[in-house]
Amino acid sequence: MPGWAAGAYNGPVGEAYFLEDLYQVTRKQEYRDFVLRTADILMEAAS
């Protein structure tokens, strides 16, 4: 389907959004850890 990849859940940021949602439901710390690690990597790349 054309355009399916142009969404908020695309790429590493999208994966982090998805895992944050999973963390909110399951409270499994490994999901939150991935989100924080991804944020750190993206912040470092942006600077």
Biopython code that builds the backbone (N, CA, C, O; Angstrom):
import numpy as np
from Bio.PDB.StructureBuilder import StructureBuilder

atoms = [
    (1, "MET", "N", (0.841, -1.170, 0.000)),
    (1, "MET", "CA", (0.000, 0.000, 0.000)),
    (1, "MET", "C", (0.893, 1.242, 0.000)),
    (1, "MET", "O", (1.711, 1.397, 0.906)),
    (2, "PRO", "N", (0.763, 2.113, -0.968)),
    (2, "PRO", "CA", (1.588, 3.309, -1.040)),
    (2, "PRO", "C", (1.397, 4.206, 0.188)),
    (2, "PRO", "O", (0.277, 4.442, 0.640)),
    (3, "GLY", "N", (2.517, 4.695, 0.707)),
    (3, "GLY", "CA", (2.449, 5.621, 1.834)),
    (3, "GLY", "C", (2.352, 4.984, 3.198)),
    (3, "GLY", "O", (2.274, 5.697, 4.199)),
    (4, "TRP", "N", (2.353, 3.662, 3.274)),
    (4, "TRP", "CA", (2.173, 3.020, 4.584)),
    (4, "TRP", "C", (3.320, 3.320, 5.529)),
    (4, "TRP", "O", (3.130, 3.314, 6.745)),
    (5, "ALA", "N", (4.519, 3.585, 4.994)),
    (5, "ALA", "CA", (5.681, 3.798, 5.844)),
    (5, "ALA", "C", (5.802, 5.239, 6.338)),
    (5, "ALA", "O", (6.700, 5.536, 7.126)),
    (6, "ALA", "N", (4.948, 6.115, 5.910)),
    (6, "ALA", "CA", (5.039, 7.522, 6.298)),
    (6, "ALA", "C", (4.174, 7.793, 7.521)),
    (6, "ALA", "O", (3.224, 8.573, 7.460)),
    (7, "GLY", "N", (4.507, 7.149, 8.624)),
    (7, "GLY", "CA", (3.713, 7.332, 9.832)),
    (7, "GLY", "C", (4.571, 7.646, 11.034)),
    (7, "GLY", "O", (5.799, 7.629, 10.960)),
    (8, "ALA", "N", (3.922, 7.931, 12.133)),
    (8, "ALA", "CA", (4.620, 8.291, 13.367)),
    (8, "ALA", "C", (5.421, 7.136, 13.940)),
    (8, "ALA", "O", (6.372, 7.362, 14.689)),
    (9, "TYR", "N", (5.060, 5.908, 13.609)),
    (9, "TYR", "CA", (5.736, 4.748, 14.178)),
    (9, "TYR", "C", (6.803, 4.176, 13.252)),
    (9, "TYR", "O", (7.114, 2.988, 13.326)),
    (10, "ASN", "N", (7.366, 5.011, 12.381)),
    (10, "ASN", "CA", (8.376, 4.571, 11.428)),
    (10, "ASN", "C", (9.768, 4.902, 11.959)),
    (10, "ASN", "O", (9.977, 5.985, 12.505)),
    (11, "GLY", "N", (10.721, 3.984, 11.806)),
    (11, "GLY", "CA", (12.100, 4.222, 12.208)),
    (11, "GLY", "C", (12.329, 4.059, 13.701)),
    (11, "GLY", "O", (11.443, 3.587, 14.415)),
    (12, "PRO", "N", (13.519, 4.447, 14.186)),
    (12, "PRO", "CA", (13.846, 4.248, 15.596)),
    (12, "PRO", "C", (12.952, 5.034, 16.544)),
    (12, "PRO", "O", (12.635, 4.561, 17.636)),
    (13, "VAL", "N", (12.546, 6.223, 16.137)),
    (13, "VAL", "CA", (11.660, 7.007, 16.987)),
    (13, "VAL", "C", (10.302, 6.323, 17.099)),
    (13, "VAL", "O", (9.709, 6.281, 18.177)),
    (14, "GLY", "N", (9.820, 5.797, 15.996)),
    (14, "GLY", "CA", (8.549, 5.079, 16.020)),
    (14, "GLY", "C", (8.607, 3.844, 16.884)),
    (14, "GLY", "O", (7.671, 3.535, 17.621)),
    (15, "GLU", "N", (9.733, 3.133, 16.783)),
    (15, "GLU", "CA", (9.893, 1.953, 17.634)),
    (15, "GLU", "C", (9.902, 2.355, 19.102)),
    (15, "GLU", "O", (9.335, 1.653, 19.939)),
    (16, "ALA", "N", (10.531, 3.464, 19.420)),
    (16, "ALA", "CA", (10.550, 3.940, 20.803)),
    (16, "ALA", "C", (9.138, 4.318, 21.270)),
    (16, "ALA", "O", (8.758, 4.014, 22.401)),
    (17, "TYR", "N", (8.367, 4.976, 20.406)),
    (17, "TYR", "CA", (6.972, 5.280, 20.761)),
    (17, "TYR", "C", (6.193, 4.008, 21.058)),
    (17, "TYR", "O", (5.464, 3.929, 22.047)),
    (18, "PHE", "N", (6.355, 3.016, 20.195)),
    (18, "PHE", "CA", (5.643, 1.758, 20.362)),
    (18, "PHE", "C", (6.039, 1.078, 21.675)),
    (18, "PHE", "O", (5.182, 0.591, 22.414)),
    (19, "LEU", "N", (7.341, 1.050, 21.957)),
    (19, "LEU", "CA", (7.795, 0.399, 23.183)),
    (19, "LEU", "C", (7.405, 1.188, 24.430)),
    (19, "LEU", "O", (7.189, 0.604, 25.493)),
    (20, "GLU", "N", (7.316, 2.495, 24.306)),
    (20, "GLU", "CA", (6.814, 3.293, 25.439)),
    (20, "GLU", "C", (5.362, 2.920, 25.726)),
    (20, "GLU", "O", (4.960, 2.802, 26.884)),
    (21, "ASP", "N", (4.581, 2.737, 24.668)),
    (21, "ASP", "CA", (3.192, 2.288, 24.852)),
    (21, "ASP", "C", (3.157, 0.918, 25.532)),
    (21, "ASP", "O", (2.352, 0.691, 26.435)),
    (22, "LEU", "N", (4.032, 0.007, 25.096)),
    (22, "LEU", "CA", (4.100, -1.310, 25.735)),
    (22, "LEU", "C", (4.482, -1.188, 27.197)),
    (22, "LEU", "O", (3.927, -1.883, 28.048)),
    (23, "TYR", "N", (5.429, -0.305, 27.493)),
    (23, "TYR", "CA", (5.825, -0.103, 28.884)),
    (23, "TYR", "C", (4.644, 0.379, 29.717)),
    (23, "TYR", "O", (4.450, -0.080, 30.843)),
    (24, "GLN", "N", (3.857, 1.296, 29.173)),
    (24, "GLN", "CA", (2.703, 1.816, 29.909)),
    (24, "GLN", "C", (1.707, 0.709, 30.251)),
    (24, "GLN", "O", (1.040, 0.761, 31.284)),
    (25, "VAL", "N", (1.615, -0.284, 29.384)),
    (25, "VAL", "CA", (0.669, -1.386, 29.605)),
    (25, "VAL", "C", (1.262, -2.474, 30.494)),
    (25, "VAL", "O", (0.599, -2.965, 31.408)),
    (26, "THR", "N", (2.516, -2.851, 30.225)),
    (26, "THR", "CA", (3.105, -4.011, 30.907)),
    (26, "THR", "C", (3.979, -3.661, 32.100)),
    (26, "THR", "O", (4.169, -4.487, 32.992)),
    (27, "ARG", "N", (4.513, -2.443, 32.127)),
    (27, "ARG", "CA", (5.464, -1.993, 33.157)),
    (27, "ARG", "C", (6.754, -2.809, 33.168)),
    (27, "ARG", "O", (7.425, -2.901, 34.196)),
    (28, "LYS", "N", (7.101, -3.404, 32.019)),
    (28, "LYS", "CA", (8.363, -4.138, 31.908)),
    (28, "LYS", "C", (9.485, -3.126, 31.662)),
    (28, "LYS", "O", (9.457, -2.375, 30.687)),
    (29, "GLN", "N", (10.455, -3.118, 32.546)),
    (29, "GLN", "CA", (11.511, -2.115, 32.525)),
    (29, "GLN", "C", (12.354, -2.164, 31.251)),
    (29, "GLN", "O", (12.876, -1.132, 30.831)),
    (30, "GLU", "N", (12.502, -3.335, 30.626)),
    (30, "GLU", "CA", (13.336, -3.408, 29.417)),
    (30, "GLU", "C", (12.779, -2.544, 28.286)),
    (30, "GLU", "O", (13.542, -2.058, 27.452)),
    (31, "TYR", "N", (11.460, -2.348, 28.247)),
    (31, "TYR", "CA", (10.874, -1.470, 27.240)),
    (31, "TYR", "C", (11.270, -0.016, 27.504)),
    (31, "TYR", "O", (11.655, 0.705, 26.584)),
    (32, "ARG", "N", (11.174, 0.402, 28.748)),
    (32, "ARG", "CA", (11.549, 1.770, 29.122)),
    (32, "ARG", "C", (13.040, 1.998, 28.890)),
    (32, "ARG", "O", (13.440, 3.065, 28.425)),
    (33, "ASP", "N", (13.860, 1.004, 29.211)),
    (33, "ASP", "CA", (15.305, 1.124, 29.008)),
    (33, "ASP", "C", (15.633, 1.349, 27.538)),
    (33, "ASP", "O", (16.499, 2.161, 27.213)),
    (34, "PHE", "N", (14.948, 0.636, 26.647)),
    (34, "PHE", "CA", (15.181, 0.815, 25.214)),
    (34, "PHE", "C", (14.801, 2.228, 24.781)),
    (34, "PHE", "O", (15.517, 2.856, 24.000)),
    (35, "VAL", "N", (13.691, 2.718, 25.281)),
    (35, "VAL", "CA", (13.235, 4.067, 24.934)),
    (35, "VAL", "C", (14.282, 5.095, 25.359)),
    (35, "VAL", "O", (14.632, 5.986, 24.585)),
    (36, "LEU", "N", (14.773, 4.972, 26.576)),
    (36, "LEU", "CA", (15.762, 5.928, 27.072)),
    (36, "LEU", "C", (17.078, 5.826, 26.313)),
    (36, "LEU", "O", (17.711, 6.842, 26.025)),
    (37, "ARG", "N", (17.489, 4.608, 25.989)),
    (37, "ARG", "CA", (18.723, 4.402, 25.221)),
    (37, "ARG", "C", (18.586, 5.023, 23.824)),
    (37, "ARG", "O", (19.514, 5.666, 23.333)),
    (38, "THR", "N", (17.433, 4.828, 23.195)),
    (38, "THR", "CA", (17.190, 5.413, 21.875)),
    (38, "THR", "C", (17.217, 6.934, 21.947)),
    (38, "THR", "O", (17.792, 7.583, 21.073)),
    (39, "ALA", "N", (16.606, 7.504, 22.968)),
    (39, "ALA", "CA", (16.605, 8.960, 23.128)),
    (39, "ALA", "C", (18.022, 9.485, 23.307)),
    (39, "ALA", "O", (18.384, 10.509, 22.728)),
    (40, "ASP", "N", (18.819, 8.795, 24.099)),
    (40, "ASP", "CA", (20.212, 9.217, 24.299)),
    (40, "ASP", "C", (20.992, 9.193, 22.985)),
    (40, "ASP", "O", (21.738, 10.126, 22.689)),
    (41, "ILE", "N", (20.824, 8.141, 22.206)),
    (41, "ILE", "CA", (21.533, 8.011, 20.927)),
    (41, "ILE", "C", (21.114, 9.113, 19.970)),
    (41, "ILE", "O", (21.961, 9.714, 19.309)),
    (42, "LEU", "N", (19.820, 9.387, 19.886)),
    (42, "LEU", "CA", (19.324, 10.436, 18.989)),
    (42, "LEU", "C", (19.775, 11.830, 19.418)),
    (42, "LEU", "O", (20.080, 12.671, 18.573)),
    (43, "MET", "N", (19.817, 12.075, 20.725)),
    (43, "MET", "CA", (20.293, 13.362, 21.216)),
    (43, "MET", "C", (21.773, 13.556, 20.911)),
    (43, "MET", "O", (22.200, 14.646, 20.531)),
    (44, "GLU", "N", (22.548, 12.492, 21.080)),
    (44, "GLU", "CA", (23.975, 12.560, 20.770)),
    (44, "GLU", "C", (24.202, 12.797, 19.274)),
    (44, "GLU", "O", (25.080, 13.569, 18.888)),
    (45, "ALA", "N", (23.423, 12.143, 18.455)),
    (45, "ALA", "CA", (23.559, 12.294, 17.005)),
    (45, "ALA", "C", (23.181, 13.707, 16.558)),
    (45, "ALA", "O", (23.731, 14.221, 15.584)),
    (46, "ALA", "N", (22.248, 14.327, 17.264)),
    (46, "ALA", "CA", (21.781, 15.653, 16.887)),
    (46, "ALA", "C", (22.748, 16.761, 17.304)),
    (46, "ALA", "O", (22.675, 17.877, 16.790)),
    (47, "SER", "N", (23.640, 16.457, 18.221)),
    (47, "SER", "CA", (24.548, 17.513, 18.707)),
    (47, "SER", "C", (25.868, 17.519, 17.997)),
    (47, "SER", "O", (26.728, 18.347, 18.298)),
]
sb = StructureBuilder()
sb.init_structure("model")
sb.init_model(0)
sb.init_chain("A")
sb.init_seg("    ")
for serial, (resi, resn, name, xyz) in enumerate(atoms, 1):
    if name == "N":
        sb.init_residue(resn, " ", resi, " ")
    sb.init_atom(name, np.array(xyz, "f"), 0.0, 1.0, " ", f" {name:<3s}", serial, name[0])
structure = sb.get_structure()
